[in-house]
Amino acid sequence: MPQFVPATAERGSSPVRSGFSLIEILIVAAILLLLAVFATPAISNTLRSSNLSRGGAIVRDTLDGARQMAISRNIPVTVSICRLPDDAGKATFN
C-alpha cells in the first residue's frame, strides 16, 4: 500500500517546493520564441501559395462560367480580369 508523504518531511525543515523556477520559465520562453522565428517564414510561404491557388481557381471558374454562357446563349463572350483599387481582383464577363 502506498504511503502518504507530507509536503514537509519533518518539523522545522524547509517545505518541498512545487512549480517552476524563473530560469525554467525563461528557457521555455526562449525555445518558444525560436520556434516562432523559424516557423514564420514557412507559414508565410504556405499562405502565399494558398492565395495563388485560390486565385487560379477563381480564374478557372470564371472561364468555365463564360464558356457555359457562350454555349447556352450561342454568342461570343468576353472575359475581363481587372485589378480594383482595393487590390481585390475581380473577374467579369459580358
Backbone as ProteinMPNN parsed JSONL, in Angstrom:
{"seq_chain_A": "MPQFVPATAERGSSPVRSGFSLIEILIVAAILLLLAVFATPAISNTLRSSNLSRGGAIVRDTLDGARQMAISRNIPVTVSICRLPDDAGKATFN", "coords_chain_A": {"N_chain_A": [[0.837, -1.162, 0.0], [0.622, 2.251, -0.932], [2.396, 4.898, 0.666], [1.536, 7.926, 2.254], [3.247, 10.943, 1.787], [3.969, 13.79, 3.482], [4.047, 17.377, 2.683], [6.131, 18.617, 4.061], [8.919, 17.082, 5.345], [9.765, 16.779, 7.986], [9.307, 18.428, 11.132], [10.262, 21.795, 11.088], [11.963, 21.578, 8.914], [12.643, 22.729, 5.551], [9.904, 23.455, 3.341], [8.772, 21.289, 0.69], [9.279, 22.376, -2.55], [7.08, 23.238, -5.141], [6.251, 23.707, -8.607], [7.556, 26.04, -11.088], [10.812, 27.36, -11.662], [12.163, 30.672, -12.178], [14.217, 30.637, -14.073], [13.67, 28.246, -15.47], [11.223, 28.912, -16.667], [12.042, 31.059, -18.292], [13.776, 29.72, -20.048], [11.997, 28.014, -21.391], [10.389, 29.976, -22.605], [12.282, 31.141, -24.315], [12.809, 28.994, -26.033], [10.273, 28.68, -27.223], [10.13, 31.137, -28.532], [12.212, 30.879, -30.401], [11.17, 28.768, -31.949], [8.934, 30.064, -33.008], [10.178, 32.035, -34.554], [11.461, 30.514, -36.525], [9.284, 29.217, -37.667], [7.669, 31.156, -38.818], [8.466, 32.067, -41.52], [7.844, 29.728, -42.976], [5.087, 29.471, -42.607], [4.268, 31.833, -43.811], [5.021, 31.375, -46.495], [3.319, 29.239, -47.069], [0.789, 30.447, -46.848], [0.984, 32.311, -48.945], [1.187, 30.6, -51.143], [-1.282, 29.359, -50.952], [-2.999, 31.518, -51.476], [-2.314, 32.006, -54.14], [-3.138, 29.623, -55.352], [-5.876, 29.793, -54.842], [-6.498, 32.065, -56.348], [-5.975, 31.118, -58.928], [-7.981, 29.178, -59.111], [-10.244, 30.797, -59.06], [-9.985, 32.177, -61.501], [-10.14, 29.996, -63.292], [-12.762, 29.05, -62.727], [-14.228, 31.274, -63.531], [-13.653, 31.387, -66.27], [-14.78, 28.943, -67.033], [-17.484, 29.481, -66.454], [-17.959, 31.54, -68.289], [-17.615, 30.156, -70.68], [-19.732, 28.309, -70.539], [-21.866, 30.106, -70.606], [-21.52, 31.21, -73.155], [-21.955, 28.975, -74.756], [-24.606, 28.264, -74.055], [-26.102, 30.543, -74.775], [-25.324, 30.916, -77.326], [-23.58, 32.918, -78.274], [-20.709, 35.112, -78.658], [-18.546, 35.511, -75.864], [-16.898, 37.709, -73.697], [-14.169, 37.788, -71.48], [-13.011, 39.667, -68.827], [-10.347, 40.453, -66.78], [-9.621, 42.331, -64.076], [-7.788, 44.535, -61.925], [-8.84, 45.917, -58.965], [-9.029, 49.1, -57.202], [-8.842, 48.538, -54.43], [-7.206, 46.37, -54.301], [-8.498, 43.973, -54.658], [-8.944, 41.427, -56.723], [-11.136, 41.053, -59.488], [-13.128, 39.171, -61.553], [-14.95, 39.54, -64.509], [-17.522, 38.862, -66.89], [-19.058, 39.417, -70.095]], "CA_chain_A": [[0.0, 0.0, 0.0], [1.462, 3.454, -0.97], [2.407, 5.676, 1.901], [1.406, 9.355, 2.033], [4.4, 11.721, 2.249], [3.533, 15.185, 3.597], [4.873, 18.37, 1.988], [7.355, 18.807, 4.855], [9.33, 15.776, 5.848], [9.768, 16.818, 9.452], [9.087, 19.762, 11.686], [11.413, 22.678, 11.031], [12.685, 21.51, 7.638], [12.028, 23.59, 4.543], [8.857, 22.752, 2.602], [9.093, 20.833, -0.66], [8.788, 23.378, -3.489], [6.485, 22.759, -6.388], [6.146, 24.787, -9.573], [8.697, 26.252, -11.961], [11.672, 28.488, -11.297], [12.232, 31.72, -13.193], [15.125, 30.171, -15.12], [12.955, 27.262, -16.288], [10.227, 29.636, -17.465], [12.761, 31.817, -19.315], [14.275, 28.782, -21.054], [10.845, 27.602, -22.206], [10.007, 31.133, -23.415], [13.288, 31.284, -25.371], [12.58, 27.916, -27.002], [9.066, 29.032, -27.977], [10.477, 32.26, -29.402], [12.982, 30.328, -31.522], [10.244, 28.032, -32.801], [8.118, 31.043, -33.728], [11.027, 32.703, -35.555], [11.702, 29.605, -37.636], [8.024, 28.796, -38.265], [7.024, 32.274, -39.505], [8.629, 32.03, -42.984], [7.137, 28.583, -43.542], [3.66, 29.809, -42.607], [4.099, 32.882, -44.811], [5.065, 30.742, -47.82], [2.115, 28.436, -47.224], [-0.326, 31.367, -47.115], [1.173, 32.867, -50.28], [0.852, 29.532, -52.082], [-2.728, 29.167, -50.874], [-3.63, 32.635, -52.182], [-2.094, 31.805, -55.561], [-4.024, 28.533, -55.772], [-7.248, 30.306, -54.822], [-6.631, 32.959, -57.499], [-6.08, 30.275, -60.123], [-9.305, 28.546, -59.105], [-11.224, 31.834, -59.426], [-9.863, 32.398, -62.95], [-10.658, 28.794, -63.952], [-14.222, 29.041, -62.587], [-14.77, 32.359, -64.347], [-13.575, 30.966, -67.668], [-15.794, 27.897, -67.212], [-18.793, 30.138, -66.495], [-18.074, 32.256, -69.561], [-17.788, 29.138, -71.731], [-21.097, 27.793, -70.445], [-22.779, 31.156, -71.063], [-21.384, 31.329, -74.604], [-22.598, 27.813, -75.378], [-26.058, 28.278, -73.836], [-26.726, 31.659, -75.499], [-24.804, 30.877, -78.686], [-22.983, 34.223, -78.588], [-19.354, 35.249, -78.126], [-18.469, 36.082, -74.517], [-15.58, 38.257, -73.384], [-13.804, 37.741, -70.064], [-12.059, 40.718, -68.449], [-9.824, 40.325, -65.418], [-9.035, 43.625, -63.726], [-7.426, 44.768, -60.531], [-9.573, 47.049, -58.412], [-8.177, 49.929, -56.338], [-8.63, 47.962, -53.103], [-6.391, 45.174, -54.521], [-9.31, 42.765, -54.753], [-9.128, 41.09, -58.141], [-12.496, 40.64, -59.797], [-13.292, 38.751, -62.923], [-16.3, 39.743, -65.021], [-17.707, 38.512, -68.299], [-20.245, 40.014, -70.7]], "C_chain_A": [[0.895, 1.243, 0.0], [1.311, 4.256, 0.316], [2.361, 7.155, 1.556], [2.628, 10.067, 2.593], [3.953, 13.169, 2.305], [4.504, 16.126, 2.892], [6.153, 18.658, 2.758], [7.692, 17.478, 5.509], [9.334, 15.732, 7.37], [9.632, 18.258, 9.906], [10.373, 20.581, 11.617], [12.183, 22.601, 9.721], [11.949, 22.37, 6.616], [10.987, 22.796, 3.755], [9.352, 22.333, 1.216], [8.471, 21.84, -1.631], [8.195, 22.709, -4.712], [6.333, 23.959, -7.312], [7.433, 24.917, -10.364], [9.506, 27.439, -11.474], [11.675, 29.498, -12.443], [13.119, 31.289, -14.356], [14.418, 29.17, -16.042], [11.931, 27.943, -17.194], [10.903, 30.415, -18.588], [13.301, 30.903, -20.409], [13.143, 28.326, -21.972], [10.402, 28.751, -23.119], [10.99, 31.325, -24.574], [13.1, 30.21, -26.446], [11.349, 28.213, -27.853], [9.325, 30.169, -28.955], [11.259, 31.762, -30.617], [12.087, 29.554, -32.484], [9.383, 28.992, -33.633], [8.919, 31.723, -34.833], [11.235, 31.797, -36.76], [10.411, 29.194, -38.34], [7.383, 29.902, -39.103], [7.248, 32.249, -41.017], [7.875, 30.867, -43.627], [5.642, 28.868, -43.632], [3.371, 30.86, -43.677], [4.097, 32.296, -46.221], [3.815, 29.915, -48.083], [0.913, 29.324, -47.546], [-0.231, 31.948, -48.521], [0.782, 31.836, -51.34], [-0.656, 29.291, -52.116], [-3.464, 30.275, -51.624], [-3.479, 32.479, -53.69], [-3.007, 30.706, -56.096], [-5.476, 29.002, -55.838], [-7.486, 31.234, -56.011], [-6.766, 32.181, -58.793], [-7.437, 29.617, -60.228], [-10.378, 29.555, -59.506], [-11.194, 32.08, -60.924], [-10.456, 31.216, -63.712], [-12.19, 28.771, -63.902], [-14.873, 30.115, -63.446], [-14.753, 31.982, -65.818], [-14.586, 29.861, -67.967], [-17.189, 28.497, -67.306], [-19.016, 30.878, -67.799], [-18.301, 31.277, -70.71], [-19.217, 28.603, -71.72], [-22.116, 28.818, -70.946], [-22.721, 31.287, -72.579], [-22.084, 30.178, -75.314], [-24.118, 27.898, -75.249], [-26.756, 29.391, -74.617], [-26.309, 31.719, -76.957], [-24.304, 32.243, -79.146], [-21.539, 34.247, -78.078], [-19.385, 35.94, -76.757], [-17.041, 36.535, -74.273], [-15.355, 38.193, -71.877], [-12.761, 38.822, -69.823], [-11.638, 40.506, -67.0], [-9.119, 41.627, -65.09], [-8.711, 43.692, -62.242], [-8.133, 46.039, -60.07], [-8.664, 47.851, -57.493], [-7.911, 49.326, -54.955], [-7.875, 46.64, -53.171], [-7.196, 43.887, -54.52], [-9.551, 42.49, -56.226], [-10.545, 40.616, -58.381], [-12.557, 40.294, -61.263], [-14.74, 38.956, -63.333], [-16.351, 39.252, -66.463], [-19.027, 39.057, -68.775], [-20.729, 39.104, -71.808]], "O_chain_A": [[1.821, 1.329, 0.806], [0.255, 4.283, 0.949], [3.073, 7.599, 0.656], [3.012, 9.833, 3.739], [3.589, 13.733, 1.273], [5.623, 15.746, 2.547], [7.181, 18.922, 2.136], [6.849, 16.843, 6.142], [8.936, 14.729, 7.963], [9.827, 19.188, 9.124], [11.436, 20.122, 12.033], [12.99, 23.487, 9.442], [10.776, 22.697, 6.796], [11.165, 21.6, 3.524], [10.247, 22.961, 0.65], [7.276, 22.125, -1.549], [8.741, 21.742, -5.243], [6.291, 25.1, -6.851], [8.293, 24.037, -10.327], [8.958, 28.403, -10.939], [11.232, 29.192, -13.549], [12.791, 31.557, -15.511], [14.559, 29.246, -17.263], [11.795, 27.58, -18.363], [10.403, 30.437, -19.713], [13.284, 31.275, -21.583], [13.314, 28.26, -23.189], [10.076, 28.52, -24.283], [10.576, 31.637, -25.69], [13.22, 30.496, -27.637], [11.375, 28.021, -29.068], [8.804, 30.17, -30.07], [10.989, 32.185, -31.742], [12.233, 29.673, -33.701], [9.14, 28.753, -34.816], [8.399, 31.96, -35.924], [11.188, 32.263, -37.899], [10.453, 28.85, -39.521], [6.619, 29.601, -40.02], [6.275, 32.401, -41.755], [7.324, 31.019, -44.718], [5.005, 28.537, -44.632], [2.354, 30.788, -44.366], [3.268, 32.673, -47.05], [3.308, 29.896, -49.204], [0.109, 28.99, -48.417], [-1.241, 32.068, -49.214], [0.118, 32.172, -52.321], [-1.232, 29.05, -53.176], [-4.439, 30.009, -52.327], [-4.406, 32.784, -54.44], [-3.583, 30.846, -57.175], [-6.21, 28.657, -56.763], [-8.556, 31.196, -56.619], [-7.569, 32.533, -59.657], [-7.99, 29.509, -61.322], [-11.321, 29.205, -60.215], [-12.244, 32.183, -61.559], [-11.196, 31.412, -64.676], [-12.841, 28.504, -64.912], [-15.94, 29.897, -64.02], [-15.723, 32.226, -66.537], [-15.185, 29.848, -69.042], [-17.992, 28.077, -68.14], [-20.114, 30.857, -68.355], [-19.095, 31.549, -71.611], [-19.839, 28.461, -72.773], [-23.091, 28.47, -71.613], [-23.755, 31.456, -73.226], [-22.728, 30.374, -76.345], [-24.839, 27.637, -76.211], [-27.883, 29.206, -75.075], [-26.875, 32.484, -77.737], [-24.574, 32.669, -80.269], [-21.187, 33.491, -77.173], [-20.178, 36.857, -76.541], [-16.09, 35.827, -74.604], [-16.251, 38.508, -71.095], [-11.751, 38.89, -70.524], [-12.478, 40.395, -66.107], [-8.139, 41.992, -65.74], [-9.3, 42.985, -61.425], [-8.034, 47.09, -60.702], [-7.634, 47.344, -57.049], [-6.859, 49.579, -54.369], [-7.893, 45.868, -52.213], [-6.621, 42.806, -54.391], [-10.273, 43.228, -56.896], [-11.1, 39.865, -57.578], [-12.085, 41.049, -62.113], [-15.655, 38.592, -62.595], [-15.337, 39.233, -67.161], [-19.99, 39.162, -68.016], [-21.725, 39.406, -72.465]]}, "name": "protein", "num_of_chains": 1, "seq": "MPQFVPATAERGSSPVRSGFSLIEILIVAAILLLLAVFATPAISNTLRSSNLSRGGAIVRDTLDGARQMAISRNIPVTVSICRLPDDAGKATFN"}
